[in-house]
């Protein structure tokens, strides 16, 4: 009579090893994510008239405006410079996230990690 539920001699050890590797990778990903969130990214626009600093969570840390950027007769230009500086800073965060966490996702992007591993 054949035994049921026996997956072969090496399978449980291999599965345990795979789980340990997955847990290690998850810890490394969490550390990389935390490090990224604590990083700051600075961008300027208007030749330095506007300076924006954001963190890795895409939260604005600081915004500096030079006096020449503040023209009461031309608010639209100031608004455009602020938007441009923010967009560039957010692109820096995205690029750093892709660079830092891409090694874990294998180019799948952050959304594909959970569905692609198992």
Backbone bond lengths (Angstrom), bond angles and torsions (degrees), N, CA, C in turn:
res aa  C-N    CA-C-N  psi(-1)  N-CA   C-N-CA  omega(-1)  CA-C   N-CA-C  phi
1 X - - - 1.444 - - 1.522 109.10 -
2 X 1.310 117.55 132.53 1.467 122.38 -177.59 1.526 109.69 -79.09
3 X 1.322 114.59 144.00 1.471 120.12 177.41 1.518 108.95 -78.79
4 X 1.321 115.95 139.14 1.462 120.77 177.08 1.520 109.61 -100.84
5 X 1.318 115.42 149.93 1.461 119.82 176.41 1.521 113.27 83.39
6 X 1.296 118.38 2.49 1.457 120.57 178.67 1.524 108.46 -91.73
7 X 1.312 116.75 118.80 1.463 121.07 -176.27 1.516 112.38 -97.81
8 X 1.287 118.34 10.05 1.465 120.39 -178.02 1.510 109.59 101.68
9 X 1.308 115.62 158.41 1.460 121.26 -173.42 1.512 114.79 -64.36
10 X 1.337 119.83 -40.22 1.454 120.52 -172.14 1.514 115.19 -93.57
11 X 1.277 119.77 -10.22 1.455 122.05 -172.29 1.527 114.13 -62.14
12 X 1.334 120.07 -49.83 1.470 118.47 -178.63 1.524 112.87 -58.72
13 X 1.313 118.27 -40.44 1.465 121.60 177.90 1.511 111.91 -63.97
14 X 1.322 116.73 -41.45 1.464 120.66 179.01 1.520 111.15 -65.63
15 X 1.315 116.59 -40.17 1.455 120.63 179.57 1.528 110.24 -65.98
16 X 1.320 115.90 -40.92 1.466 120.31 179.04 1.529 110.03 -63.54
17 X 1.311 116.63 -41.46 1.460 121.32 178.64 1.525 110.42 -64.56
18 X 1.309 116.73 -41.17 1.460 121.22 178.62 1.527 110.53 -62.98
19 X 1.330 117.14 -41.73 1.460 121.20 178.96 1.533 111.02 -64.85
20 X 1.324 117.33 -39.73 1.467 120.59 177.58 1.526 110.43 -62.93
21 X 1.329 116.65 -41.53 1.466 120.59 178.78 1.530 110.37 -64.75
22 X 1.322 116.99 -40.53 1.463 120.93 179.50 1.530 110.82 -65.29
23 X 1.326 116.98 -40.50 1.463 120.71 178.26 1.525 110.86 -65.81
24 X 1.325 116.69 -40.13 1.465 120.69 178.34 1.531 109.91 -63.46
25 X 1.319 116.62 -43.99 1.461 120.44 179.76 1.526 110.29 -64.14
26 X 1.331 116.95 -38.70 1.461 120.33 178.90 1.525 110.46 -63.66
27 X 1.333 118.23 -42.29 1.464 121.40 177.51 1.523 110.62 -62.27
28 X 1.330 116.60 -43.47 1.466 120.49 179.66 1.528 110.88 -63.72
29 X 1.319 116.51 -38.92 1.470 120.24 177.96 1.516 111.24 -65.00
30 X 1.318 116.63 -42.27 1.461 120.38 179.15 1.526 110.64 -63.62
31 X 1.335 116.94 -40.48 1.463 120.69 178.24 1.522 110.65 -64.69
32 X 1.329 116.56 -42.99 1.462 120.50 179.18 1.527 110.54 -64.40
33 X 1.327 117.22 -40.44 1.465 121.43 178.97 1.526 110.31 -64.22
34 X 1.324 116.94 -43.47 1.467 120.55 179.99 1.527 110.11 -64.02
35 X 1.320 116.21 -42.66 1.456 120.49 179.23 1.532 110.41 -62.21
36 X 1.317 116.39 -41.02 1.459 120.73 178.48 1.528 110.59 -64.13
37 X 1.331 116.92 -44.11 1.460 120.41 -178.59 1.526 111.96 -63.46
38 X 1.323 117.22 -29.45 1.463 121.31 -179.36 1.530 112.41 -84.74
39 X 1.325 117.20 -10.56 1.462 121.61 179.59 1.523 110.03 -75.06
40 X 1.339 115.58 156.75 1.460 120.93 175.73 1.518 109.25 -122.09
41 X 1.317 115.03 146.13 1.458 122.89 -177.26 1.525 108.08 -128.49
42 X 1.331 116.02 130.98 1.458 121.52 -177.33 1.522 109.87 -116.32
43 X 1.318 115.11 137.82 1.458 121.20 177.91 1.523 108.45 -138.76
44 X 1.326 115.62 149.68 1.459 120.65 177.17 1.524 109.55 -127.43
45 X 1.309 115.07 161.95 1.467 120.85 172.64 1.520 107.61 -148.27
46 X 1.320 114.70 169.08 1.463 119.71 -179.19 1.514 112.21 62.26
47 X 1.334 116.51 37.45 1.467 120.25 179.60 1.525 112.36 64.94
48 X 1.331 117.00 28.95 1.457 120.92 179.58 1.521 113.60 95.74
49 X 1.317 116.91 1.56 1.470 120.47 -179.87 1.526 111.48 -66.80
50 X 1.337 116.46 -28.40 1.465 122.25 178.00 1.519 107.68 -125.19
51 X 1.339 115.45 130.08 1.464 120.55 176.59 1.522 108.19 -127.57
52 X 1.330 115.83 128.62 1.454 122.16 -179.94 1.516 108.62 -122.41
53 X 1.336 115.09 137.67 1.457 120.79 174.89 1.524 107.24 -123.21
54 X 1.341 116.34 127.77 1.461 121.81 177.85 1.523 108.81 -125.72
55 X 1.341 115.45 159.63 1.457 118.44 175.14 1.523 109.10 -99.31
56 X 1.319 116.30 178.81 1.461 121.57 -177.18 1.510 114.43 -68.11
57 X 1.327 117.73 -9.72 1.462 121.51 175.30 1.527 110.53 -93.65
58 X 1.324 115.94 8.27 1.465 123.69 -178.74 1.525 111.89 62.77
59 X 1.317 115.20 37.62 1.456 121.41 173.72 1.523 107.58 -103.14
60 X 1.325 117.14 137.65 1.458 121.13 -179.88 1.525 108.19 -73.77
61 X 1.324 115.71 123.86 1.459 122.23 179.32 1.524 109.77 -92.19
62 X 1.339 116.14 -42.80 1.467 119.43 177.91 1.523 110.03 -155.41
63 X 1.320 114.00 157.74 1.459 122.67 177.25 1.519 106.51 -139.87
64 X 1.336 116.40 122.76 1.467 121.19 179.35 1.519 109.13 -120.41
65 X 1.328 114.84 135.80 1.456 121.35 177.84 1.522 108.47 -121.95
66 X 1.318 116.39 133.88 1.464 118.62 174.39 1.524 108.09 -80.93
67 X 1.313 116.01 157.68 1.469 119.90 -177.74 1.522 112.19 -58.79
68 X 1.329 116.80 -38.55 1.470 118.71 -178.07 1.530 111.86 -69.08
69 X 1.332 118.60 -16.38 1.465 121.08 177.72 1.521 111.27 -76.66
70 X 1.319 116.48 -20.88 1.465 120.62 -175.78 1.531 109.10 -96.67
71 X 1.312 114.85 95.42 1.459 122.10 177.49 1.523 107.54 -117.00
72 X 1.329 117.77 109.53 1.467 120.21 -177.19 1.526 113.32 -57.67
73 X 1.316 116.90 -22.81 1.461 119.78 -179.90 1.529 112.46 -88.17
74 X 1.330 117.06 -4.46 1.467 119.86 -177.56 1.532 110.46 -142.60
75 X 1.296 116.45 61.66 1.464 122.47 179.60 1.536 111.02 -64.42
76 X 1.321 117.08 -33.52 1.467 120.84 -176.85 1.526 112.07 -59.95
77 X 1.327 117.53 -39.53 1.466 119.97 179.33 1.521 110.35 -64.71
78 X 1.314 117.17 -42.63 1.466 120.89 177.69 1.524 110.21 -61.19
79 X 1.319 117.14 -44.69 1.466 120.60 178.61 1.522 110.74 -59.74
80 X 1.333 116.33 -43.53 1.468 120.53 179.17 1.525 111.74 -62.90
81 X 1.337 116.71 -39.77 1.469 119.96 179.43 1.527 111.04 -66.40
82 X 1.322 116.89 -38.80 1.470 120.30 178.57 1.527 109.93 -64.99
83 X 1.317 116.75 -46.40 1.465 120.78 179.07 1.528 110.33 -60.78
84 X 1.328 117.70 -43.66 1.467 121.31 -179.81 1.528 111.31 -62.78
85 X 1.324 116.61 -43.16 1.469 119.95 179.59 1.528 110.85 -65.56
86 X 1.324 117.48 -41.84 1.469 121.05 178.38 1.523 111.16 -63.81
87 X 1.318 116.80 -46.53 1.466 119.82 -179.71 1.522 111.40 -60.41
88 X 1.318 117.25 -40.95 1.465 120.17 178.92 1.529 110.84 -66.53
89 X 1.317 117.54 -41.28 1.469 120.36 178.42 1.524 110.46 -63.13
90 X 1.330 117.77 -41.50 1.465 120.66 178.73 1.522 111.34 -66.02
91 X 1.340 117.18 -34.66 1.466 120.38 175.72 1.532 110.29 -64.29
92 X 1.324 116.36 -36.66 1.465 120.38 177.39 1.530 110.16 -63.31
93 X 1.330 117.00 -41.61 1.466 120.74 177.68 1.524 109.76 -62.56
94 X 1.331 117.28 -46.74 1.469 120.86 179.53 1.519 111.44 -59.29
95 X 1.321 116.29 -43.54 1.460 121.05 179.97 1.532 111.06 -64.34
96 X 1.325 116.45 -43.02 1.468 120.06 178.60 1.522 110.72 -65.42
97 X 1.332 116.47 -38.53 1.462 120.10 178.94 1.521 110.16 -65.35
98 X 1.314 116.71 -43.69 1.460 121.07 179.01 1.522 110.85 -62.70
99 X 1.314 116.25 -42.26 1.457 121.22 179.95 1.525 111.52 -68.05
100 X 1.315 116.52 -44.44 1.462 121.72 -175.93 1.515 112.88 -74.41
101 X 1.312 117.38 -43.34 1.461 120.69 -174.04 1.527 113.26 -100.21
102 X 1.320 117.39 -10.99 1.456 120.98 -179.11 1.511 113.67 -61.32
103 X 1.326 116.78 -29.64 1.463 119.59 179.41 1.524 111.70 -66.57
104 X 1.342 116.30 -23.87 1.457 120.24 179.25 1.522 111.62 -86.46
105 X 1.329 116.59 -31.95 1.454 120.23 -175.70 1.523 112.14 -92.46
106 X 1.311 117.42 -9.84 1.455 120.44 178.14 1.506 113.66 62.29
107 X 1.352 116.06 32.88 1.453 120.30 178.30 1.509 114.01 82.27
108 X 1.353 117.92 5.46 1.459 121.14 -179.34 1.514 112.02 -81.45
109 X 1.338 117.14 -12.71 1.456 119.45 -174.18 1.511 108.80 83.85
110 X 1.309 116.42 163.03 1.460 120.45 -176.29 1.524 111.93 -64.98
111 X 1.308 118.34 -34.33 1.454 120.28 -178.25 1.514 113.33 -69.97
112 X 1.327 117.66 -25.06 1.452 120.79 -177.02 1.506 114.90 -87.51
113 X 1.304 118.79 -4.74 1.451 120.68 -173.85 1.522 111.83 -63.59
114 X 1.314 117.96 -52.82 1.447 120.62 -175.58 1.514 112.59 -61.79
115 X 1.320 117.55 -42.13 1.452 120.62 -177.10 1.514 113.38 -78.32
116 X 1.311 117.95 -20.74 1.453 119.88 -174.10 1.506 115.64 -93.06
117 X 1.325 117.92 -19.28 1.462 119.50 -175.25 1.515 112.93 -79.33
118 X 1.300 118.05 -43.26 1.467 120.41 -171.94 1.500 111.22 -122.25
